[in-house]
Amino acid sequence: MKKTFYILFALGLFNGVGAQNNKGIHFQGIARSESGMIIAKKQISLRISILTDTLSSNIEYQEIKSVTTNVLGLFYTDIGAEEAGKVITIGVFDLIQWQKEDKYLQVEVDPNNSLHFLQAGFVKINYVPYALFAEQAKTISSILPLELGGTGVSNKIDILKSLGLEKVNNTLDSLKLASNTVNIALNDKLKKTDTLFLSNRINLKLNSADTLKLSNRINTKLNSLDTSSLSNRINTLITIQPKNYYCVFYDTTKQTAIISTATPVKFNLQQISNKINITYNSANNPTRVMVSEAGIFQVNYHLQFIKSDAGTDEVNIWFRKNNAAIANTNIIYTIQGLGIKNAINNNFLLELDANDYIELFFSVKNVNTALQGTVSTTATPSRPATPAAFISMHSVN
C-alpha cells in the first residue's frame, strides 16, 4: 500500500556564526508516516519551496537537500544558508522580495531518496523572515502620510502647495536684482589684468614638458596592451558551456560475496558515458567509477539480490571514495529467501574532484545471498532483462 509522509515543523531566523552573509531560515520538523509512526534514524530528501500563493504556481525560491532524522524523528536544516550538497533549483534566496506578496512555505519529502517527492506541509510565513526584508529596505518607495510624520505628497510642487509657499520665490533667477556688494565683486573679478594673468598661466602649462610626458606615457601604455591575450580571454568566456557529465553502467552476471566481507560491485557493461569512466581495481575488476572533472553528482543505483535458501539475510550497502568509506552512506536491508527477487534502489548527492573515483560495496551474512539478474522468459508483454547491478551518475549544474 502506498504511504504518504507528513512533517510537523517550526521556523526561526538565524545569522550564520562567523559568517555575516550566511543568512537563512532555521527549520526543524518531525517526520512521521501516514499512520503516525515516527520515521527515526533515516536519511530523507527534502524539497523546500517559498511561494507567493497557495496554488504552487509561483515559486520564488526552491532547494533540495538531504537530512537525517534522529531517534525521535526530529531533523534540523537551514533554508537559504550555504550548505554542502544542497541543490538550488529555482531562484536566489537573497533576492526574495519579502516586502511584496504574502509568502508561503511548502515542504515535500522523499523518504526513499528516489527523487519522488510527496506533499508534507504547506504554511503561511508570518513574522520571522521579515527581518530579512528589513535589510532590503534601503529607501521608502511609497508616500508617507502627514499623520505618520511625512508630507503626504510625491513632488516639489505639491509640497509647496501643502505648506502655502507656492507663490514664494517665483521670480526667475535671470530677472533677480543683485546687491551693490555683488556687483562690485563681479566687476573686480572681470578686470583685464586678472584675465590676462590666468590666460598666461594656462598657456604656460599647455606648452610645458609635462603635457608631452603624459602623452608619451599614454601611447606607451596603449602599445603595451596584450590584445591577443585579452581577445583569447573574451573568447573563452563566450564559449563556456554548462557541465554535462553523465554515465550508465550495469552488470548481468551473478556476483557472490564471502560472509561479512566488503565486496565491491562490478560493472562490466556500459550503456552511455561522457566524462565519467569505469576503471579497474587492484584485483583487475571493473568497480571504480571515475570522474574527469570536478563537480556535484547525482548518483543512483539499483541492485537485485536473490537468496536461494529459506529464511532472511541482512545486506549492507555503502560507498567508498578513493578507497575510503563515505560517511553516512551505509544502508542496511533485509533480504527474503526462497528465490524472491529483492530490488534495492537509492540515490545520493556526492561532491567529487577531478579524477576522484567511487565504488559501491556490499556485504552479506549468508553465503546463499547473491547479486543476480533475471532474464525475461515471456513475450506478453515483451520486456528486457533485469540486470544484477545498475548505476547512473550525472553532474548537477
C-alpha positions as CSV (number, residue, x, y, z in Angstrom):
1,M,0.0,0.0,0.0
2,K,1.4,3.4,-1.0
3,K,2.2,5.6,2.0
4,T,2.4,9.3,2.3
5,F,4.5,11.2,4.8
6,Y,4.0,14.4,6.7
7,I,6.1,16.7,8.8
8,L,5.4,18.9,11.8
9,F,7.6,21.9,11.5
10,A,8.8,25.2,13.1
11,L,10.7,28.2,11.7
12,G,13.2,30.7,13.0
13,L,15.6,33.4,11.6
14,F,19.4,33.0,12.1
15,N,22.7,34.5,11.1
16,G,25.5,32.0,10.4
17,V,28.1,32.0,13.2
18,G,31.3,33.7,11.9
19,A,29.8,34.3,8.5
20,Q,27.7,37.5,8.5
21,N,26.4,36.9,4.9
22,N,25.3,33.3,5.6
23,K,21.7,34.1,6.4
24,G,18.7,31.9,6.3
25,I,15.6,30.5,7.9
26,H,16.1,27.9,10.6
27,F,13.7,25.0,10.0
28,Q,13.0,22.0,12.2
29,G,10.4,19.2,11.9
30,I,9.4,15.8,12.9
31,A,8.9,13.2,10.2
32,R,6.0,10.8,10.6
33,S,4.4,8.2,8.4
34,E,0.8,8.2,7.3
35,S,-0.1,6.0,10.3
36,G,1.6,8.5,12.7
37,M,4.7,6.4,13.3
38,I,7.9,8.4,13.8
39,I,10.5,8.0,10.9
40,A,13.6,7.5,13.1
41,K,17.3,7.5,12.2
42,K,16.7,7.7,8.4
43,Q,18.2,9.8,5.7
44,I,15.5,11.5,3.7
45,S,15.4,14.2,1.0
46,L,13.5,17.5,1.3
47,R,12.3,19.8,-1.4
48,I,11.6,23.2,0.2
49,S,9.8,26.0,-1.8
50,I,8.9,29.6,-1.0
51,L,5.8,30.7,-2.9
52,T,3.6,33.8,-3.3
53,D,0.3,31.9,-3.3
54,T,-1.3,28.6,-2.1
55,L,-1.6,27.1,-5.6
56,S,2.1,26.3,-6.0
57,S,2.0,28.3,-9.3
58,N,4.6,31.0,-8.5
59,I,7.8,29.7,-6.8
60,E,10.3,32.4,-5.9
61,Y,12.9,30.0,-4.4
62,Q,13.4,26.2,-4.2
63,E,16.1,24.0,-2.9
64,I,16.7,20.2,-2.5
65,K,18.8,18.7,0.3
66,S,19.3,15.6,2.4
67,V,18.7,15.4,6.1
68,T,18.9,12.6,8.7
69,T,16.3,12.2,11.4
70,N,17.2,11.3,15.0
71,V,15.6,8.6,17.2
72,L,12.6,10.9,17.7
73,G,12.2,11.6,14.0
74,L,13.5,15.1,14.6
75,F,15.6,16.9,12.0
76,Y,17.1,20.4,11.5
77,T,18.1,22.4,8.4
78,D,18.6,26.0,7.4
79,I,16.7,27.3,4.4
80,G,18.8,29.6,2.1
81,A,22.1,29.0,4.0
82,E,25.3,27.9,2.3
83,E,25.4,24.2,2.8
84,A,27.5,21.4,1.2
85,G,25.4,19.1,-1.0
86,K,22.4,21.4,-1.3
87,V,21.0,22.0,-4.7
88,I,19.2,25.2,-5.5
89,T,16.7,24.5,-8.3
90,I,14.8,27.8,-8.6
91,G,15.6,31.5,-7.7
92,V,18.2,33.2,-5.4
93,F,17.4,33.4,-1.7
94,D,18.9,36.9,-1.2
95,L,16.7,38.2,-4.0
96,I,13.4,37.1,-2.5
97,Q,11.0,40.2,-2.4
98,W,9.7,39.8,1.2
99,Q,8.0,43.2,1.1
100,K,5.6,42.4,-1.7
101,E,3.1,39.5,-1.6
102,D,2.5,37.1,1.4
103,K,4.9,34.2,1.4
104,Y,4.1,30.5,1.9
105,L,6.4,27.6,2.7
106,Q,5.9,24.3,1.0
107,V,7.7,21.2,2.2
108,E,7.9,18.0,0.2
109,V,9.6,14.8,1.4
110,D,11.3,12.0,-0.5
111,P,11.6,9.2,2.2
112,N,13.4,6.8,-0.1
113,N,15.8,9.3,-1.8
114,S,14.5,8.4,-5.2
115,L,13.6,11.9,-6.3
116,H,9.9,11.1,-5.9
117,F,8.6,13.8,-3.6
118,L,5.4,13.7,-1.5
119,Q,3.5,16.6,-0.2
120,A,4.3,17.0,3.6
121,G,3.3,20.5,4.6
122,F,2.2,24.0,3.5
123,V,2.1,27.1,5.7
124,K,2.0,30.9,5.5
125,I,5.2,32.6,6.7
126,N,4.1,35.3,9.1
127,Y,6.9,37.1,11.0
128,V,10.4,35.6,11.2
129,P,11.7,36.1,7.6
130,Y,10.6,39.8,7.6
131,A,13.9,40.6,9.4
132,L,15.4,39.7,6.0
133,F,13.1,42.3,4.4
134,A,14.4,44.9,6.9
135,E,17.9,44.6,5.3
136,Q,16.5,45.2,1.8
137,A,14.6,48.4,3.0
138,K,17.1,51.0,1.8
139,T,14.6,53.6,0.7
140,I,10.9,54.4,1.2
141,S,9.2,53.7,-2.1
142,S,5.6,54.8,-1.1
143,I,4.1,58.1,0.1
144,L,4.3,58.6,3.9
145,P,1.1,60.4,5.2
146,L,1.2,63.5,7.4
147,E,-0.1,61.6,10.5
148,L,3.0,59.4,10.3
149,G,5.4,62.4,10.0
150,G,5.6,62.5,6.2
151,T,4.5,65.1,3.6
152,G,1.6,63.2,2.1
153,V,2.8,64.2,-1.4
154,S,5.2,62.9,-4.0
155,N,6.6,66.0,-5.8
156,K,8.0,69.5,-5.1
157,I,5.0,71.5,-6.4
158,D,2.6,69.7,-4.1
159,I,4.9,70.2,-1.1
160,L,4.9,73.9,-1.7
161,K,1.1,74.0,-2.1
162,S,0.6,72.0,1.1
163,L,2.8,74.5,3.0
164,G,1.3,77.6,1.4
165,L,4.6,78.5,-0.3
166,E,3.7,78.0,-3.9
167,K,3.9,81.8,-4.6
168,V,7.2,82.4,-2.8
169,N,10.4,82.9,-4.8
170,N,8.6,82.8,-8.1
171,T,10.9,85.2,-9.9
172,L,13.3,83.7,-12.5
173,D,17.0,83.8,-11.4
174,S,17.9,85.8,-14.6
175,L,15.5,88.6,-13.5
176,K,16.6,88.8,-9.9
177,L,18.4,92.0,-8.8
178,A,21.9,91.7,-7.4
179,S,23.1,93.8,-4.5
180,N,25.8,96.6,-4.8
181,T,28.3,94.3,-3.0
182,V,27.8,91.5,-5.5
183,N,28.1,93.9,-8.5
184,I,31.4,95.3,-7.2
185,A,32.8,91.8,-6.6
186,L,31.9,90.7,-10.1
187,N,33.5,93.8,-11.7
188,D,36.7,93.2,-9.7
189,K,36.8,89.6,-11.0
190,L,36.4,90.7,-14.6
191,K,39.4,93.1,-14.6
192,K,41.7,92.7,-17.6
193,T,44.8,92.1,-15.5
194,D,43.3,89.1,-13.8
195,T,42.1,87.6,-17.0
196,L,45.5,88.1,-18.8
197,F,47.3,86.6,-15.8
198,L,45.1,83.5,-15.9
199,S,45.5,83.1,-19.6
200,N,49.3,83.2,-19.4
201,R,49.3,80.5,-16.8
202,I,47.2,78.2,-18.9
203,N,49.3,78.7,-21.9
204,L,52.5,78.1,-20.0
205,K,51.1,74.8,-18.6
206,L,50.0,73.6,-22.0
207,N,53.4,74.2,-23.5
208,S,55.3,72.6,-20.7
209,A,57.1,69.2,-21.0
210,D,54.5,67.7,-18.6
211,T,51.9,67.6,-21.4
212,L,54.4,65.8,-23.8
213,K,55.4,63.4,-21.0
214,L,51.8,62.5,-20.3
215,S,51.1,61.9,-24.0
216,N,54.1,59.6,-24.3
217,R,53.0,57.6,-21.2
218,I,49.5,57.1,-22.7
219,N,50.9,55.9,-26.0
220,T,53.4,53.5,-24.3
221,K,50.6,52.1,-22.2
222,L,48.4,51.5,-25.3
223,N,51.2,49.8,-27.2
224,S,52.0,47.5,-24.3
225,L,48.5,46.0,-24.0
226,D,48.4,42.3,-24.9
227,T,45.4,42.5,-27.2
228,S,45.9,38.8,-28.2
229,S,45.6,37.7,-24.6
230,L,42.6,39.9,-23.9
231,S,40.9,38.5,-27.1
232,N,41.5,34.9,-26.0
233,R,40.1,35.5,-22.6
234,I,36.9,37.1,-24.0
235,N,36.5,34.2,-26.5
236,T,37.0,31.7,-23.6
237,L,34.2,33.4,-21.6
238,I,31.9,33.3,-24.6
239,T,32.4,29.6,-25.3
240,I,32.0,28.4,-21.7
241,Q,29.2,25.8,-21.6
242,P,27.4,24.3,-18.7
243,K,28.7,21.0,-17.3
244,N,27.0,17.9,-18.8
245,Y,28.7,14.8,-17.5
246,Y,26.9,11.5,-17.2
247,C,27.1,7.7,-17.3
248,V,25.1,4.5,-17.1
249,F,27.0,1.3,-16.2
250,Y,25.5,-2.1,-15.4
251,D,26.2,-5.8,-15.0
252,T,24.2,-9.0,-15.7
253,T,26.5,-11.6,-14.1
254,K,25.9,-13.3,-10.8
255,Q,28.1,-11.7,-8.1
256,T,28.7,-13.5,-4.8
257,A,30.5,-12.5,-1.6
258,I,32.3,-14.1,1.3
259,I,30.3,-13.8,4.6
260,S,30.9,-10.5,6.5
261,T,33.4,-9.3,3.9
262,A,33.3,-5.9,2.0
263,T,32.8,-6.8,-1.7
264,P,32.9,-4.2,-4.5
265,V,30.1,-4.3,-7.1
266,K,31.4,-5.0,-10.6
267,F,30.0,-3.1,-13.7
268,N,31.2,-4.9,-16.8
269,L,28.9,-3.2,-19.3
270,Q,28.4,0.4,-20.4
271,Q,25.2,2.0,-21.8
272,I,26.3,5.7,-22.2
273,S,29.1,7.8,-20.8
274,N,30.5,11.3,-21.0
275,K,33.5,12.4,-18.9
276,I,32.8,9.5,-16.5
277,N,34.6,6.1,-16.9
278,I,34.9,2.7,-15.4
279,T,38.4,1.8,-14.2
280,Y,39.8,-1.4,-12.7
281,N,40.7,-2.0,-9.0
282,S,43.8,-3.8,-7.7
283,A,42.1,-7.2,-8.4
284,N,41.6,-6.2,-12.0
285,N,37.8,-5.9,-11.7
286,P,35.7,-3.0,-13.2
287,T,34.5,-1.5,-10.0
288,R,35.7,2.1,-9.9
289,V,33.5,4.9,-11.4
290,M,35.9,7.8,-12.1
291,V,35.0,11.4,-13.0
292,S,37.2,13.5,-15.3
293,E,36.0,16.9,-14.0
294,A,35.1,18.2,-10.5
295,G,31.5,18.8,-9.5
296,I,28.5,17.7,-7.6
297,F,27.0,14.5,-8.9
298,Q,23.6,12.8,-8.5
299,V,24.4,9.0,-8.1
300,N,21.6,6.4,-8.4
301,Y,22.0,2.6,-8.0
302,H,19.7,-0.4,-8.5
303,L,20.6,-3.9,-7.1
304,Q,18.7,-7.2,-7.3
305,F,19.5,-9.7,-4.6
306,I,18.3,-13.3,-4.6
307,K,18.7,-15.7,-1.7
308,S,18.4,-19.4,-2.8
309,D,17.6,-20.9,0.6
310,A,14.8,-20.2,3.2
311,G,14.9,-17.5,5.8
312,T,16.2,-14.0,5.6
313,D,19.6,-12.3,5.4
314,E,21.0,-8.9,6.3
315,V,22.8,-6.9,3.5
316,N,24.8,-3.7,4.0
317,I,25.4,-1.4,1.0
318,W,27.7,1.7,1.1
319,F,30.0,3.9,-1.0
320,R,33.8,4.4,-0.9
321,K,35.6,7.4,-2.5
322,N,39.2,6.9,-3.4
323,N,39.2,3.7,-1.3
324,A,37.9,5.4,1.9
325,A,34.3,4.9,3.1
326,I,32.0,7.9,2.6
327,A,30.4,8.8,5.9
328,N,26.7,8.1,6.5
329,T,26.2,6.2,3.1
330,N,25.7,2.7,4.6
331,I,22.1,1.3,4.2
332,I,21.0,-2.0,5.8
333,Y,18.4,-4.1,4.1
334,T,16.6,-7.4,5.0
335,I,16.7,-9.9,2.1
336,Q,13.9,-12.5,1.8
337,G,14.8,-16.1,0.8
338,L,13.5,-18.9,-1.4
339,G,14.4,-17.2,-4.7
340,I,12.4,-14.0,-4.0
341,K,13.7,-11.1,-6.1
342,N,14.8,-8.3,-3.7
343,A,15.1,-4.9,-5.6
344,I,17.1,-2.2,-3.8
345,N,17.2,1.4,-5.1
346,N,18.9,4.5,-3.6
347,N,20.5,7.8,-4.6
348,F,23.0,10.3,-3.2
349,L,24.5,13.7,-4.0
350,L,28.3,13.4,-3.9
351,E,30.9,16.1,-4.3
352,L,33.9,14.9,-6.3
353,D,37.2,16.4,-7.5
354,A,38.7,15.7,-10.9
355,N,40.0,12.1,-11.1
356,D,38.2,11.0,-7.9
357,Y,36.5,7.6,-8.1
358,I,33.7,5.9,-6.2
359,E,32.9,2.3,-5.6
360,L,29.7,0.6,-4.4
361,F,30.3,-2.1,-1.8
362,F,28.1,-4.8,-0.2
363,S,28.4,-7.4,2.5
364,V,26.1,-10.4,3.4
365,K,25.7,-12.8,6.3
366,N,24.6,-15.8,4.3
367,V,26.6,-17.4,1.5
368,N,23.5,-18.2,-0.5
369,T,22.7,-14.4,-1.0
370,A,24.0,-13.0,-4.3
371,L,23.6,-10.2,-6.7
372,Q,21.7,-11.9,-9.6
373,G,19.8,-10.6,-12.6
374,T,16.8,-12.2,-14.3
375,V,16.1,-12.8,-18.0
376,S,12.6,-12.2,-19.3
377,T,11.2,-15.6,-20.4
378,T,7.7,-14.5,-21.6
379,A,6.7,-12.3,-24.5
380,T,3.5,-10.9,-23.0
381,P,4.4,-8.2,-22.6
382,S,7.7,-8.2,-24.3
383,R,10.3,-6.7,-21.9
384,P,14.1,-6.5,-21.4
385,A,16.1,-8.4,-18.8
386,T,16.7,-7.1,-15.3
387,P,20.4,-6.5,-14.5
388,A,22.1,-7.7,-11.3
389,A,23.6,-4.2,-10.8
390,F,22.9,-0.8,-12.3
391,I,24.5,2.6,-11.6
392,S,23.9,6.0,-13.1
393,M,25.6,9.4,-12.5
394,H,25.1,12.9,-13.8
395,S,26.5,16.3,-12.9
396,V,24.4,18.9,-11.2
397,N,24.9,22.3,-12.9
